């Protein structure tokens, strides 16, 4: 039971963060939002590591990997924030969530690793869910399927999905042993330096928002830590509830959909909401 609560906590953290990103981007630039998110994340991770006594001796190899992953993280978040800036956050979050398809296909066809045939059924479910979610079916019913019935920013959604497929397995492997919070902290430190150097020093852009915007945007760092802590806690203490746990872990898109409905006034068609549920089901099956 505690593991399920941890999974729900993690999904709530990540799902709520998407809403804060979308709201912040309505009045701030992408560099400002990302810089505050990264800095607040570093501060929250430092406090978390301090409270949980998760400090450890950092090797040169860990620092080099953290630096490399920070470059990938920046690319991923820039694409994600651009996606959220121009697209419906509910749809974008759900479709981006199907990135395990790419990872699975890569291991099967490129690395030639064996996989159970039933996995392809769940891949098909993810494709169906993504299609249902990406199309405005109310417009289709009115005047048939047209090009503008596809969600805005689909190109950015596809790019962000591909970057997730590259980054998340590497990050998972990097944080799978040792203290995950310390490793994430070093990634955030390197990311902060790179963001400051590129946008402020090189591009001469403002990287910090007005003071009154700081508290709300700083929630991003806290929500991300809540997400990682909840997921880590859930996976470390749960036994015999794998299917339920995975479903709870994958429900962050549903959290985003519910919050977006009330706080962003994002209302989807019934088929699009069905698509989100199908994506969650597909992810659960593919991960089991």
VEXPADO-605652 format. One record per residue (C-alpha): residue number from 1; residue in one letter; z, x, y. Coordinates in steps of 0.05 Angstrom, whole numbers, always signed. Layout:
REM residues N
FINU_NUM_A_Z_X_Y $
...
END
This chain:
REM residues 288
FINU_1_X_+0_+0_+0 $
FINU_2_X_+17_+56_+49 $
FINU_3_X_-50_+89_+34 $
FINU_4_X_-86_+25_+53 $
FINU_5_X_-47_+20_+118 $
FINU_6_X_-66_+92_+133 $
FINU_7_X_-139_+76_+121 $
FINU_8_X_-136_+15_+166 $
FINU_9_X_-101_+57_+219 $
FINU_10_X_-156_+109_+215 $
FINU_11_X_-212_+57_+219 $
FINU_12_X_-177_+25_+278 $
FINU_13_X_-173_+91_+315 $
FINU_14_X_-246_+108_+306 $
FINU_15_X_-269_+36_+316 $
FINU_16_X_-230_+28_+381 $
FINU_17_X_-254_+95_+407 $
FINU_18_X_-326_+68_+407 $
FINU_19_X_-305_+13_+455 $
FINU_20_X_-270_+63_+502 $
FINU_21_X_-333_+106_+502 $
FINU_22_X_-377_+47_+520 $
FINU_23_X_-330_+24_+576 $
FINU_24_X_-323_+95_+603 $
FINU_25_X_-398_+106_+605 $
FINU_26_X_-406_+45_+649 $
FINU_27_X_-376_+84_+708 $
FINU_28_X_-378_+157_+687 $
FINU_29_X_-432_+206_+666 $
FINU_30_X_-440_+229_+594 $
FINU_31_X_-414_+300_+610 $
FINU_32_X_-353_+272_+646 $
FINU_33_X_-336_+225_+589 $
FINU_34_X_-347_+278_+536 $
FINU_35_X_-308_+331_+573 $
FINU_36_X_-247_+287_+581 $
FINU_37_X_-252_+264_+508 $
FINU_38_X_-255_+336_+484 $
FINU_39_X_-198_+361_+528 $
FINU_40_X_-153_+302_+511 $
FINU_41_X_-170_+311_+438 $
FINU_42_X_-149_+384_+441 $
FINU_43_X_-83_+365_+475 $
FINU_44_X_-68_+310_+424 $
FINU_45_X_-85_+355_+365 $
FINU_46_X_-40_+410_+393 $
FINU_47_X_+18_+360_+400 $
FINU_48_X_+4_+332_+330 $
FINU_49_X_+3_+402_+300 $
FINU_50_X_+68_+419_+336 $
FINU_51_X_+103_+356_+312 $
FINU_52_X_+79_+363_+240 $
FINU_53_X_+88_+439_+240 $
FINU_54_X_+16_+448_+219 $
FINU_55_X_+6_+515_+253 $
FINU_56_X_-22_+571_+210 $
FINU_57_X_-50_+640_+217 $
FINU_58_X_-123_+633_+238 $
FINU_59_X_-172_+681_+206 $
FINU_60_X_-235_+708_+237 $
FINU_61_X_-276_+667_+189 $
FINU_62_X_-242_+603_+211 $
FINU_63_X_-255_+620_+284 $
FINU_64_X_-329_+634_+271 $
FINU_65_X_-337_+569_+232 $
FINU_66_X_-301_+531_+286 $
FINU_67_X_-347_+560_+339 $
FINU_68_X_-409_+542_+298 $
FINU_69_X_-384_+471_+284 $
FINU_70_X_-368_+462_+358 $
FINU_71_X_-442_+471_+375 $
FINU_72_X_-460_+418_+324 $
FINU_73_X_-405_+372_+349 $
FINU_74_X_-430_+376_+420 $
FINU_75_X_-501_+360_+398 $
FINU_76_X_-475_+301_+358 $
FINU_77_X_-431_+273_+413 $
FINU_78_X_-485_+280_+466 $
FINU_79_X_-532_+240_+423 $
FINU_80_X_-478_+189_+406 $
FINU_81_X_-458_+179_+478 $
FINU_82_X_-531_+172_+499 $
FINU_83_X_-538_+120_+444 $
FINU_84_X_-478_+81_+467 $
FINU_85_X_-501_+85_+540 $
FINU_86_X_-567_+49_+526 $
FINU_87_X_-554_+9_+463 $
FINU_88_X_-509_-45_+436 $
FINU_89_X_-447_-8_+412 $
FINU_90_X_-435_-56_+354 $
FINU_91_X_-505_-48_+326 $
FINU_92_X_-507_+27_+339 $
FINU_93_X_-441_+39_+305 $
FINU_94_X_-460_-1_+243 $
FINU_95_X_-529_+31_+235 $
FINU_96_X_-503_+102_+247 $
FINU_97_X_-453_+89_+192 $
FINU_98_X_-508_+91_+140 $
FINU_99_X_-516_+166_+148 $
FINU_100_X_-490_+179_+76 $
FINU_101_X_-558_+156_+53 $
FINU_102_X_-589_+219_+81 $
FINU_103_X_-536_+263_+50 $
FINU_104_X_-545_+230_-18 $
FINU_105_X_-621_+236_-16 $
FINU_106_X_-615_+309_+5 $
FINU_107_X_-571_+327_-54 $
FINU_108_X_-616_+289_-103 $
FINU_109_X_-686_+310_-80 $
FINU_110_X_-673_+377_-46 $
FINU_111_X_-614_+406_-84 $
FINU_112_X_-636_+369_-148 $
FINU_113_X_-564_+349_-165 $
FINU_114_X_-557_+292_-216 $
FINU_115_X_-531_+226_-191 $
FINU_116_X_-517_+158_-223 $
FINU_117_X_-575_+110_-219 $
FINU_118_X_-530_+54_-193 $
FINU_119_X_-521_+95_-129 $
FINU_120_X_-592_+77_-110 $
FINU_121_X_-572_+3_-111 $
FINU_122_X_-521_+17_-57 $
FINU_123_X_-572_+58_-18 $
FINU_124_X_-617_-3_-20 $
FINU_125_X_-559_-46_+5 $
FINU_126_X_-549_+2_+63 $
FINU_127_X_-623_-2_+81 $
FINU_128_X_-621_-78_+79 $
FINU_129_X_-557_-79_+121 $
FINU_130_X_-587_-31_+173 $
FINU_131_X_-651_-74_+179 $
FINU_132_X_-611_-138_+186 $
FINU_133_X_-567_-107_+239 $
FINU_134_X_-623_-73_+279 $
FINU_135_X_-664_-135_+294 $
FINU_136_X_-649_-192_+342 $
FINU_137_X_-661_-250_+294 $
FINU_138_X_-650_-304_+347 $
FINU_139_X_-712_-277_+384 $
FINU_140_X_-750_-273_+318 $
FINU_141_X_-737_-346_+305 $
FINU_142_X_-762_-365_+374 $
FINU_143_X_-828_-326_+377 $
FINU_144_X_-836_-286_+313 $
FINU_145_X_-823_-213_+300 $
FINU_146_X_-844_-170_+359 $
FINU_147_X_-833_-98_+379 $
FINU_148_X_-780_-115_+431 $
FINU_149_X_-738_-152_+379 $
FINU_150_X_-714_-85_+353 $
FINU_151_X_-649_-60_+383 $
FINU_152_X_-654_-16_+445 $
FINU_153_X_-645_+58_+435 $
FINU_154_X_-666_+57_+362 $
FINU_155_X_-694_+127_+368 $
FINU_156_X_-627_+154_+393 $
FINU_157_X_-592_+116_+337 $
FINU_158_X_-636_+149_+285 $
FINU_159_X_-625_+218_+316 $
FINU_160_X_-549_+207_+318 $
FINU_161_X_-550_+184_+246 $
FINU_162_X_-587_+247_+225 $
FINU_163_X_-538_+291_+262 $
FINU_164_X_-480_+255_+228 $
FINU_165_X_-512_+269_+161 $
FINU_166_X_-514_+343_+177 $
FINU_167_X_-447_+350_+212 $
FINU_168_X_-398_+307_+174 $
FINU_169_X_-406_+340_+105 $
FINU_170_X_-397_+408_+137 $
FINU_171_X_-336_+385_+175 $
FINU_172_X_-307_+352_+113 $
FINU_173_X_-315_+416_+73 $
FINU_174_X_-285_+457_+130 $
FINU_175_X_-222_+413_+136 $
FINU_176_X_-213_+399_+62 $
FINU_177_X_-162_+455_+53 $
FINU_178_X_-108_+482_+98 $
FINU_179_X_-86_+446_+161 $
FINU_180_X_-142_+400_+184 $
FINU_181_X_-110_+388_+252 $
FINU_182_X_-110_+462_+269 $
FINU_183_X_-183_+470_+249 $
FINU_184_X_-202_+409_+290 $
FINU_185_X_-162_+438_+348 $
FINU_186_X_-203_+502_+347 $
FINU_187_X_-267_+463_+346 $
FINU_188_X_-244_+424_+407 $
FINU_189_X_-225_+488_+443 $
FINU_190_X_-293_+519_+432 $
FINU_191_X_-327_+454_+450 $
FINU_192_X_-288_+450_+515 $
FINU_193_X_-309_+520_+534 $
FINU_194_X_-382_+508_+517 $
FINU_195_X_-385_+441_+554 $
FINU_196_X_-353_+472_+616 $
FINU_197_X_-399_+531_+614 $
FINU_198_X_-463_+491_+606 $
FINU_199_X_-451_+431_+650 $
FINU_200_X_-407_+459_+705 $
FINU_201_X_-427_+532_+710 $
FINU_202_X_-500_+528_+690 $
FINU_203_X_-520_+456_+709 $
FINU_204_X_-473_+450_+768 $
FINU_205_X_-452_+381_+747 $
FINU_206_X_-383_+349_+754 $
FINU_207_X_-348_+351_+687 $
FINU_208_X_-284_+315_+707 $
FINU_209_X_-282_+242_+730 $
FINU_210_X_-242_+214_+789 $
FINU_211_X_-168_+217_+778 $
FINU_212_X_-161_+142_+770 $
FINU_213_X_-210_+143_+711 $
FINU_214_X_-174_+198_+673 $
FINU_215_X_-119_+157_+637 $
FINU_216_X_-166_+107_+605 $
FINU_217_X_-219_+159_+584 $
FINU_218_X_-164_+205_+558 $
FINU_219_X_-149_+151_+506 $
FINU_220_X_-210_+178_+468 $
FINU_221_X_-173_+240_+446 $
FINU_222_X_-112_+200_+422 $
FINU_223_X_-155_+150_+385 $
FINU_224_X_-194_+205_+350 $
FINU_225_X_-129_+238_+327 $
FINU_226_X_-103_+171_+302 $
FINU_227_X_-168_+162_+264 $
FINU_228_X_-165_+230_+231 $
FINU_229_X_-90_+226_+217 $
FINU_230_X_-97_+157_+185 $
FINU_231_X_-155_+178_+141 $
FINU_232_X_-120_+242_+120 $
FINU_233_X_-56_+206_+105 $
FINU_234_X_-92_+152_+65 $
FINU_235_X_-132_+201_+22 $
FINU_236_X_-71_+244_+7 $
FINU_237_X_-23_+191_-18 $
FINU_238_X_-66_+138_-51 $
FINU_239_X_-76_+133_-126 $
FINU_240_X_-106_+76_-166 $
FINU_241_X_-132_+38_-105 $
FINU_242_X_-196_+77_-93 $
FINU_243_X_-244_+19_-82 $
FINU_244_X_-197_-17_-33 $
FINU_245_X_-182_+49_+3 $
FINU_246_X_-256_+66_+13 $
FINU_247_X_-270_-4_+38 $
FINU_248_X_-214_+3_+89 $
FINU_249_X_-239_+72_+110 $
FINU_250_X_-309_+45_+122 $
FINU_251_X_-286_-15_+163 $
FINU_252_X_-287_+21_+230 $
FINU_253_X_-355_-13_+245 $
FINU_254_X_-321_-80_+235 $
FINU_255_X_-265_-60_+282 $
FINU_256_X_-316_-41_+334 $
FINU_257_X_-354_-107_+324 $
FINU_258_X_-291_-149_+334 $
FINU_259_X_-267_-111_+396 $
FINU_260_X_-337_-110_+426 $
FINU_261_X_-341_-186_+418 $
FINU_262_X_-278_-196_+460 $
FINU_263_X_-280_-137_+509 $
FINU_264_X_-354_-123_+518 $
FINU_265_X_-380_-193_+507 $
FINU_266_X_-428_-167_+454 $
FINU_267_X_-448_-226_+410 $
FINU_268_X_-495_-216_+352 $
FINU_269_X_-532_-265_+307 $
FINU_270_X_-502_-287_+241 $
FINU_271_X_-553_-244_+203 $
FINU_272_X_-532_-183_+243 $
FINU_273_X_-459_-193_+227 $
FINU_274_X_-479_-203_+154 $
FINU_275_X_-516_-136_+160 $
FINU_276_X_-452_-102_+182 $
FINU_277_X_-414_-130_+122 $
FINU_278_X_-470_-108_+75 $
FINU_279_X_-467_-37_+105 $
FINU_280_X_-392_-35_+92 $
FINU_281_X_-403_-58_+21 $
FINU_282_X_-458_-8_+10 $
FINU_283_X_-416_+49_+38 $
FINU_284_X_-359_+29_-7 $
FINU_285_X_-402_+30_-69 $
FINU_286_X_-437_+95_-51 $
FINU_287_X_-371_+129_-38 $
FINU_288_X_-337_+105_-102 $
END
